[in-house]
Amino acid sequence: MKLCKCGCGEEIIFKRHHKYINVEFIVGHNNKGKVVSETTKEKISIAHIGIKPNYLARQKMSDSALKNWESAEYKKLHSGVNAPMYNKKQSEASKEKLRISMEPILKSPEYIEKQRIAKTKFWQDPTNKARVIKSNLLAWDGEERRAKCSERFLALWQNPEHAKRMSERNKGDKSPCWRGGRKTYGKDWTEDLKDAIRKRDSYECQVCGISQEDAINKHLDVHHVNYIRGDCDPKNLISLCRSCHTKTGYKRDSWIAFFSNFVKERMAINA
C-alpha cells in the first residue's frame, strides 16, 4: 500500500490504464497547499473557455459529489469554518463576471422548462412542502430576525439600479403573471352593472361568505368567471371579497371549473 505524499493519508490506487508506476500523489493532490499566482489562474481560465464536460463526465462528477457529502467526515472538513467561502464575500467584479456568464443560460427556454418541471416535481412531494414551511417559520421566528430582514430588503429596493433591474426582469411577457396583455373591459363595464351584481349576490362574497360590511375595505370586487374582461354578461360575473379575488389569479383552470359549477347550481335553484 502506498500513501499519497501530500499528507492526506489516502491510499494511491493503481489501475491498469495508468501510464506511470512511480506515482506519488493522488490526482489533484500534487498542488495542495501551493499558492497559485494570478497569472497562472488567468491562463487556466482562458484555457477552459468554451470547454464543457460531456454528459457522462457531468454525471460522474455529480455522483462523486453526492457520495462525498454522505460521509460525516467529509461534511465536517468542508462545512462551517472549514468551508472555502466561510466569512468571505465575492468581489463586485466576480459577481458581475458570474452574472454575465450565467445570463444566457438562465434565459434559455431549455433551462426555464427544466426548472419549471423540477419545481413542480418538488412541490408535489408533501414532505418537501412541509420541510420548506417549517424552515420558513423557524427563519422568521423572532422580532430581531424579522427586523434585520426588513432592513436588508428595504435597503436593497432603495437602490435604483436594483429596482430597475428587477422591473426589467419582470416586465411584460417576462412576468410569471403574464396573460397576454391587458384587454379593455368594454363600454358595458359600469358601476351600475357592478352594483347590480353585488345586490344579486346579497352583498356577500360567493366563496367565503363574508358580507360587504365586514370586508376589509368595505367593498366587494366583481370577478369575470371566464377571465374574459369584455364578457360582461351577468352570468359571467360574480361577487368576491378582495382576499378571494386575489386567489383567483392563480390556478385559473381550477377556478373556472369551480365558478362554472357554482353558476349552474345557482341557475338550477332559481329556475
N, C-alpha and C positions, 0 to 999 in steps of 0.2 A: 504494500500500500504506500502510495506517495502522496504527501500533503502539499497543498498549494503554498508557494513560497511567500505569499503576501501576508500570511499570518492569520487567515480566516479560519484555519483548522479544517477546511473541507478537503475531501479526497479528490485527487485528479483521476477521473475515469477515462481510460484509454479505449478508443474504439478502432475497429479495423480500417475505417476510412481515414483515420488520422495520418497525415504525411510525415509527421516527426515523432520520434520516440522520446527524445530528451525534452519533454515539455515540463516547465517549472511552474506555470501558472494556469489556473482555470481561465477560460476565455473571458476577457474583460477585467481580470484582476491585476494584470501587469501594470496598470496605471493608477492603482489605488493609492490615495494619499498624495499623488503628484498634482501640482498646480499647473493647469493648462493656461498658456498665455492667450491674450485676447486675439492675437494674430492667428494662432492655431485654431481657436474657436471659429473665427471668421472663415478660415479656409475650409473647415469641416462643414460649416453651414452652407457655404457656396457649393461644395461638392455634393451635398444632399438635396439641392434644389431640384424639384421635379421628379425625384426618385420616390416611388411609393411601393411598399411591400405588397406582394400579391395576396390573394385571399387566404391561401394556406399558411403563409407566414404570419398574417394578422391573427388567424385563428390559433396558431401555435403560441404567439405572444400572449393572447388573451387567456388561454388555458393555463399557461405558465404563471401569469399574474394571479389568477384565481387560486391556483394551487398554493402559491406562496402565502397569500393572505389567509389561508386556512390554518396556517401554522401560528400558534400563540407566540412563539419565539420571534418569528418574522414581524408580527404586528408590534411587538414590544420594541424591536430595533428600528421600526420605521414610523412609529406614531408618537404623538406628543412632542416633547422636546427633542426627540431624535429625528423628527420629520425634516426633510431638506429645506422646506419653506417655513419652518416654525419661527414665529416672531419676525418674519421678513415680509417686505412688501415689494410688489413688482414696480419697476420704474414706469413712468408715463410713456417713455419710448417703447418699452417692452409691451405694454398694454396696447398701444396703437399698432405695433407690428403684428401682434396676435389678432387684433380686431380685423385688420386688413386681410390677413391670410385666411381668416375664418369666414369672412363675409360672403364670398361666392358659394361656399359650401352650405352655409345656413340658409341662403336664399334659393338654393336649387330645389326644384319640385320633388326630386327623388328623396332628398333629406327631409323635407316637410312632410311628405307622405309617410315616410318611415317613422318619424316622430309621432305623427297622429296615431298610427297603428299601435306603437309602443305604449303611448299614454292611455289609449282606450283599453288595451290589454291589462295595463297596470291597475286602472281604476275599476275594472270588472272583478278584480280579486278583493273580496271583503276584508281579508287580512291586511292588505296594503292600505286600504281606505281607513281602517281602524287605527293602524300604526301612524299614519300621517296626522289624523285628527288628534291622537294622543300627544304626538310630538309638538303640534302647534299649540295645544293647550298648556303643555309644560313650558314651552318657549315664552308664552305671553303671561305666565303666572308671575305676578309681582309688579307693583307700580314702577319700580326703578327700571325694570327691563322695558316696559311699555313706553316710559318717558324717553329712554335712550333711543329706542327705535323711531319714535315720533320725531325727535330732534334730527336724527340722521336723515330720514326721508324728507323732512321739511327743508333741510339744507340742500339736499340733492335736487329737489324740484325748484328751488330758488336760483339754481344755476341755469341761465338762459340757454346755454349750449345743450345741456341735458334735456331740458324741456322741448327744445326744437327737435332734437334727435328722436325723442320718443314720439313726438307729434308726427314726424315724417314716417316713422316706422309703422304707425297705426292709422295712417290717413287713407281714406277711400277704401279700395278693394283689398288693402293690406290689413284692415281691421278684422278681428275674429267675428265681429257682429255685422259684417257687410252683407247686405241682402239685395244687391243690385242697384243701389242708388235710391235717393228719396223721390217718391212719387206724390203728386198732389192729391188731396182728399176730394177735390171736386166742389162744385157750387152747392151741392145738396148737403154738404157737411156744415151744419149751422148749430148755433147754441140752442135754438128751439128744438132741433132734432135730438140733440144730446139730452136736453131736459125731459123730452118725451120718453126717451129710453129709460132714464133713471126713474121716472114716475111709473112706467110699466113694470119695472123690476122692484117696485115698492121701496125705492131708495136704499137697497141693500146690495152688498157685494154678492154675486151669484156663485162664488167659490167658497169663501169663508163665512159669509152671512153677516158680517159687520154692517151696522147701519151707517148712513152718511153722517149722522150727527156724532157717532163715535169714532169715525175715521180720523187719522192723524191730522189731515189737512181740511177736515170737514167737507170733503169733496170726493165724488166717485168719478173715475175715468170711464170712458165708453170705448170698448175694445172691439176691433173687427175680427170676427171668428175666423175668416179665411185669410187674414192678414193682407187683403187687397184694399188699399185705402180708398180707392174710387168706388168700391161697392158699399153704398150707404143704405142698402135695403135693411129695414128694421129687423128682419130675421137673421141678418148677419152681424147685428150689434148686440152687445151685452155689457152690463154694468159691473165694474170691478173696482176694488179699492186699490190704492197706489201700490201696496205691497204685492198683491196678487197679480196686478198688471205687469209689474217688473218681472215676475217669474215667467210670464208668457213669452218673454224674449228669448228663452232657451227651450230646446226640445219642441220645436213648433209643431211637428207632425203629431206628437202626443196630445198637445193642447187642441189642435184642430179636431182630432177624433173625439176628445172629451167634450168639447163645446158642441160639436155636431150632434152627439147623442143627447146632450142636455137640451138642446133646442127641440129635437124630435119629441122627447118626453114631455116637454112643456106644451108643445102644439097638440099632442095627443090628449093631455089633461084639459086643455081649453076647448078642444073640439066638441 
